[in-house]
Amino acid sequence: MLAFLGFLTIIVLLTLIMTKKLSPVVALIAVPIVVSVIGGFAGEVGGYITDGIKSIAPVGTMFIFAILFFGILTDAGTFDPIINKILKLVGNDPVKIAIGTAVLAMLVHLDGSGAVTFLITIPAMLPLYDTLKMDRRVLATIVALSAGTMNVLPWGGPTIRAATSLEIPVTELFNPLLPALIAGLIFVIFVAYRLGKKEKQRLGDIASDQLQIQREIDEEKQKLARPKMFFVNVLIIIASVVTLISGKLPPVVIFMMAFALSLVINYPSVKEQRQRVDAHAKAALMMASILFAAGAFIGIMKGSGMITEMANAAVSVIPSTLGKLIPVITGVISMPASLLFDPDSFYFGVLPVLSAAARGFGVSALNVGRAAILGQMTTGFPVSPLTGSTFLLIGLTGVDLGEHQKKTIPYAFATTIVMLIVAIIIGAIKL
């Protein structure tokens, strides 16, 4: 019964969001509450929601101050010289810009943090996309694919969880998959090329000099610009990013400090400070509300036990005749499984059961683990409603969750399949 309710919750939630019948914030709150009441958890719902909100609170708070921080820097014109330099390097070619976005996101994600990747890559590239009138969904998709594929790295959360769950060294789990990972990254760059080419066809000829003129005649923007503070603002960004990657301070603390410093330096007047905060408050509040709604959703799904029962049900439906193909089945379902299971529930709940079942058919648990990390919360994490990073991504790009999922999920699934095929061919996953 709980498994059925869990799957029903996910299906209804994704359907309502992707068909735009309900806004994400309403769907994330209403759907799990209604289903949990039907399941007999009316008395416990409050506690589940509170626990879920507590788990998401640091991400939500970080997001608010990150939006305000980058908003202040954008108002001050900090990114304008950078955009102009990039325009000179890539010209007005959306193809080069799309590929550059993928490479930048891959490099930034070497630290293994999706939140850091989004917080660095998107604010840097978004003004350029807006200037060229490129579709923001393309930016969201390329960054999501790049970060998701790079999340397979041995210090990424899914790979560490899989190695811990199977009690094997992380290098033993990951190293044979390196060629498959490289193939996945090449495929992502190919997707970026294709998306950029489509944008180029859609936009037609774009004159860089005309774009530059359009940017310069915005009088209101010129009033807010602080060109003399450019190097100071860049130093604040560099200090924030370095501290963020070093892990010496929590991200929320870093962005709170960076926001306060940048606001005071660029706009000393209290009146100006209030105006700048007001200008970005709407966007920050809207996405923060979605994050906390996601916390309520996650809290109910985990607290009620629905996710655990979903895991057991998922394993029980595999016929014995397909026992030897469990690694392949795991690889195929791994990316879609990110929409159903949070990483802890999958790697510490589902994966051990799948591995045990595979061993019963004479298949090594290593094969199952390697197949799992090719999609579950790797290529799948930037589209899953179960991760705060997804909402950080769509919040920074200003893209609707349903639109992002519809555009990105097919490419994310294809990336997993490409890596799975390569892994099978090279013997990293043995049948």
C-alpha positions in Angstrom: 0.0 0.0 0.0 2.8 2.5 0.9 4.7 1.6 -2.2 1.6 2.3 -4.3 1.0 5.6 -2.6 4.6 6.6 -3.1 4.6 5.9 -6.8 1.2 7.6 -7.1 2.6 10.7 -5.4 5.6 10.9 -7.8 3.5 10.3 -10.9 0.8 12.8 -9.9 3.4 15.4 -8.9 5.4 15.2 -12.1 2.3 15.1 -14.2 0.8 18.2 -12.6 4.1 20.1 -12.8 5.0 19.2 -16.3 1.5 19.8 -17.7 1.4 23.1 -15.7 -1.8 22.2 -14.0 -0.3 23.4 -10.7 2.7 25.5 -9.9 5.6 23.6 -8.5 5.3 25.1 -5.0 1.6 24.2 -4.7 2.1 20.7 -6.1 5.1 19.9 -3.8 3.0 20.8 -0.8 -0.5 19.7 -1.7 0.1 16.3 -3.4 2.2 14.6 -0.7 -0.1 15.9 2.1 -3.3 14.6 0.4 -1.7 11.2 -0.3 -0.3 10.9 3.2 -3.7 11.7 4.7 -5.2 9.0 2.4 -2.5 6.6 3.7 -3.5 7.3 7.4 -0.6 9.6 8.3 -2.8 12.7 9.0 -1.5 12.9 12.6 2.2 12.7 11.7 2.2 15.0 8.6 3.2 18.0 10.7 6.3 16.3 12.0 7.3 14.9 8.7 7.1 18.4 7.1 9.0 20.0 9.9 11.8 17.4 9.6 11.9 17.9 5.8 12.1 21.7 6.1 14.9 21.4 8.6 16.9 19.3 6.1 16.4 21.8 3.3 16.8 25.0 5.4 20.6 25.5 4.8 20.1 25.2 1.0 17.1 27.5 1.1 18.9 30.2 3.1 22.0 29.9 0.9 19.8 30.3 -2.2 18.2 33.5 -0.9 21.5 35.2 -0.2 23.2 33.8 -3.3 20.4 35.4 -5.4 20.8 38.7 -3.6 24.6 38.6 -3.9 24.7 37.9 -7.6 21.8 40.3 -8.2 23.8 43.1 -6.5 26.9 42.3 -8.6 24.8 42.3 -11.8 23.3 45.7 -10.9 26.8 47.0 -10.4 27.8 45.9 -13.9 30.4 43.5 -12.6 29.7 41.0 -15.3 29.5 43.4 -18.2 33.3 43.6 -19.0 33.4 39.8 -18.7 30.5 39.3 -21.1 32.1 41.7 -23.6 35.4 39.7 -23.4 33.6 36.4 -23.9 31.7 38.0 -26.9 35.0 38.9 -28.5 36.3 35.3 -27.9 33.2 33.4 -29.1 31.8 36.2 -31.3 28.1 35.9 -31.7 28.1 32.2 -32.3 25.6 30.4 -30.0 27.3 27.1 -30.9 30.6 28.2 -29.3 28.8 29.7 -26.4 26.9 26.4 -25.7 30.0 24.3 -25.9 31.9 26.8 -23.7 29.1 26.5 -21.2 29.5 22.7 -21.1 33.2 22.9 -20.6 33.0 25.6 -17.9 30.4 23.6 -16.0 32.5 20.4 -16.2 35.6 22.2 -15.0 33.8 23.8 -12.1 32.2 20.5 -11.1 35.6 19.0 -10.4 34.9 19.8 -6.8 31.9 17.4 -6.9 29.3 19.9 -5.7 26.2 20.6 -7.9 25.3 23.7 -5.9 28.8 25.2 -6.3 28.7 24.4 -10.1 25.3 26.1 -10.5 26.3 29.1 -8.4 29.4 29.8 -10.3 28.5 28.8 -13.9 25.0 30.2 -14.3 25.6 33.8 -13.0 28.7 33.9 -15.2 26.9 32.7 -18.4 23.3 33.9 -17.9 23.9 37.6 -18.9 25.6 36.4 -22.1 22.6 34.2 -23.0 20.2 37.1 -22.2 22.3 39.5 -24.3 22.2 37.2 -27.3 18.5 36.3 -26.6 19.4 32.6 -26.3 16.9 30.3 -24.7 17.6 30.0 -20.9 16.3 26.4 -21.0 19.4 25.6 -23.2 21.7 27.0 -20.4 19.8 25.0 -17.8 20.0 21.8 -19.8 23.7 22.1 -20.7 24.8 22.9 -17.2 22.6 20.1 -15.8 24.0 17.5 -18.2 27.6 18.6 -17.5 27.3 18.6 -13.7 25.3 15.4 -13.7 27.8 13.5 -15.8 30.7 14.8 -13.8 29.0 13.7 -10.6 30.1 10.1 -11.4 33.6 11.1 -10.2 34.9 9.1 -7.3 34.5 12.0 -4.9 30.9 12.6 -6.0 28.1 11.9 -3.6 26.5 8.9 -5.5 29.8 7.1 -6.1 30.9 7.5 -2.4 27.5 6.2 -1.3 27.6 3.3 -3.6 31.1 2.3 -2.5 30.1 2.6 1.2 26.9 0.6 0.7 28.7 -2.2 -1.1 31.7 -2.0 1.2 34.3 -1.8 -1.5 37.0 0.7 -2.3 35.7 3.7 -4.3 38.6 3.3 -6.8 37.7 -0.3 -7.5 34.1 0.9 -8.2 35.0 3.9 -10.3 38.3 3.3 -12.2 37.0 0.8 -14.8 34.2 3.3 -15.6 36.6 6.1 -16.6 36.3 5.4 -20.4 32.5 5.4 -20.0 32.6 8.7 -18.2 34.8 10.2 -20.9 32.3 9.0 -23.5 29.5 10.6 -21.5 31.3 13.9 -21.4 31.9 13.8 -25.1 28.3 13.1 -25.7 27.3 16.1 -23.5 29.5 18.3 -25.6 27.9 16.9 -28.7 24.4 17.7 -27.2 25.7 21.2 -26.4 26.8 21.6 -30.0 23.4 20.5 -31.3 21.5 22.8 -28.9 23.8 25.7 -29.9 23.2 25.0 -33.5 19.5 25.0 -33.1 19.7 28.3 -31.3 21.8 29.7 -34.1 19.2 28.7 -36.6 16.4 30.2 -34.5 18.1 33.5 -33.9 19.6 34.0 -37.3 22.4 36.5 -37.8 23.2 38.5 -34.6 25.5 41.5 -34.7 27.8 41.7 -31.7 28.2 45.5 -32.1 24.4 46.0 -32.1 24.1 44.0 -29.0 26.8 46.1 -27.4 25.0 49.2 -28.3 21.7 47.8 -26.9 23.5 47.1 -23.6 25.0 50.6 -23.4 21.8 52.6 -24.0 20.0 51.2 -20.9 20.0 54.4 -18.9 18.6 52.8 -15.7 21.3 50.2 -15.8 24.0 52.9 -16.2 22.8 54.7 -13.1 23.3 51.5 -11.1 26.6 50.6 -12.6 29.7 50.9 -10.4 32.6 50.4 -12.9 35.2 51.7 -10.4 34.3 48.8 -8.1 34.9 46.2 -10.8 38.1 44.8 -9.4 36.8 44.9 -5.8 33.7 43.0 -6.8 35.8 40.4 -8.7 38.0 39.9 -5.6 34.8 39.3 -3.6 33.6 36.7 -6.1 37.0 35.0 -6.2 37.3 35.0 -2.4 33.7 33.6 -2.1 34.4 30.8 -4.7 37.7 29.8 -3.2 36.2 29.7 0.3 33.2 27.8 -1.1 35.4 25.1 -2.7 37.7 24.9 0.3 34.8 23.9 2.5 36.1 26.0 5.4 32.8 27.7 5.9 29.2 26.6 5.2 27.9 28.0 1.8 25.1 29.9 3.5 27.6 31.8 5.7 29.8 32.6 2.7 26.9 34.1 0.7 25.5 36.0 3.7 28.9 37.6 4.2 29.5 38.2 0.5 26.0 39.8 0.1 26.5 42.1 3.0 29.9 43.2 1.9 29.0 43.7 -1.8 25.9 45.7 -0.9 27.7 48.1 1.4 30.6 48.6 -0.9 28.6 49.2 -4.0 25.6 51.0 -2.5 26.6 52.8 0.7 23.3 54.7 1.1 20.7 52.9 3.2 18.0 54.0 0.7 20.0 52.4 -2.2 20.5 49.2 -0.2 16.8 48.9 0.4 16.0 49.5 -3.2 18.5 46.8 -4.4 17.2 44.2 -1.9 13.6 45.0 -3.0 14.6 44.6 -6.6 15.7 41.0 -6.1 13.4 40.0 -3.2 10.7 38.7 -5.5 12.9 36.2 -7.3 14.6 35.1 -4.1 11.3 34.6 -2.2 9.6 32.7 -5.0 12.4 30.1 -5.4 13.0 29.9 -1.6 9.3 29.0 -1.2 9.8 26.2 -3.8 12.8 24.9 -1.9 11.0 24.8 1.4 8.0 23.2 -0.3 10.4 20.5 -1.7 11.6 20.0 1.9 8.0 19.3 2.9 7.7 16.8 0.1 10.9 15.0 1.0 10.0 15.0 4.7 6.6 13.3 4.0 8.1 10.8 1.5 10.9 9.7 3.9 9.0 10.0 7.2 6.0 8.0 6.1 8.2 5.1 4.8 6.9 5.4 1.3 10.4 5.6 -0.2 11.5 2.5 1.6 8.5 0.5 0.4 9.0 1.8 -3.1 12.5 0.4 -3.0 11.3 -3.1 -1.9 8.6 -3.1 -4.6 11.0 -2.0 -7.3 13.3 -5.0 -6.6 10.4 -7.5 -6.2 9.2 -7.0 -9.8 12.4 -8.3 -11.4 11.6 -11.8 -12.8 14.0 -14.6 -12.0 14.6 -15.1 -15.7 16.2 -11.7 -15.9 18.4 -12.2 -12.9 21.6 -12.1 -14.8 20.6 -8.9 -16.5 20.1 -7.0 -13.2 23.1 -4.7 -13.9 21.7 -3.7 -17.3 18.2 -3.2 -15.8 19.8 -1.1 -13.0 21.7 1.0 -15.5 18.6 1.6 -17.6 16.4 2.6 -14.7 19.1 4.5 -12.8 18.5 7.9 -14.2 14.6 7.7 -14.0 15.1 6.4 -10.4 16.4 9.8 -9.5 12.9 11.0 -9.8 11.7 8.4 -7.3 14.5 8.0 -4.7 16.7 10.4 -2.9 20.4 9.3 -3.0 20.5 7.9 0.6 17.3 5.9 0.1 18.5 4.4 -3.2 22.2 3.7 -2.3 21.5 2.5 1.2 18.1 1.0 0.6 17.6 -0.1 -3.0 21.2 -0.9 -4.1 21.9 -3.5 -1.3 18.8 -5.4 -2.2 19.6 -5.3 -6.0 23.2 -6.4 -5.3 22.0 -9.3 -3.1 19.6 -10.4 -5.8 22.3 -10.2 -8.4 24.7 -12.3 -6.3 22.0 -14.9 -6.1 22.3 -15.2 -9.9 26.1 -15.3 -9.8 26.5 -11.6 -10.8 29.0 -9.5 -9.0 27.6 -6.7 -6.9 30.3 -4.4 -8.5 28.5 -4.6 -11.8 25.3 -3.4 -10.1 27.0 -0.6 -8.3 28.8 0.7 -11.4 25.5 0.6 -13.4 23.7 2.5 -10.6 26.1 5.4 -10.5 25.8 6.0 -14.2 22.4 7.7 -13.7 21.0 7.6 -10.2 21.6 11.1 -8.8 24.4 11.7 -11.3 22.8 12.5 -14.7 19.5 12.4 -12.8 20.1 14.8 -9.9 19.7 18.1 -11.7 16.1 17.2 -12.8 14.9 15.5 -9.6 12.3 17.1 -7.3 14.1 15.3 -4.5 17.2 17.4 -4.6 17.6 21.0 -3.6 20.1 21.6 -6.3 17.4 21.2 -9.0 15.6 24.1 -7.6 18.8 26.1 -7.2 19.4 25.4 -10.9 16.0 26.5 -12.1 15.9 29.4 -9.7 19.2 30.8 -11.0 18.2 30.4 -14.7 14.6 31.5 -14.1 13.3 28.4 -15.9 10.1 26.6 -15.1 10.6 23.2 -13.5 8.3 21.4 -15.9 9.9 23.0 -18.9 13.4 22.1 -17.6 12.4 18.5 -17.0 10.8 18.1 -20.4 13.9 19.5 -22.2 16.6 17.9 -20.0 15.3 14.4 -19.1 15.6 12.9 -22.6 19.2 14.1 -22.9 20.1 13.0 -19.4 18.6 9.5 -20.0 20.5 9.3 -23.4 23.7 10.2 -21.6 23.3 7.4 -19.1 22.5 4.9 -21.9 25.6 6.0 -23.8 27.8 5.5 -20.7 26.1 2.1 -20.0 26.7 0.8 -23.5 30.4 1.9 -23.4 30.8 0.3 -19.9 29.4 -3.0 -21.2 31.6 -2.9 -24.4 34.8 -2.3 -22.4 33.8 -4.9 -19.8 33.5 -2.5 -16.8 30.0 -4.0 -16.5 30.1 -7.7 -17.2 27.0 -9.6 -18.3 
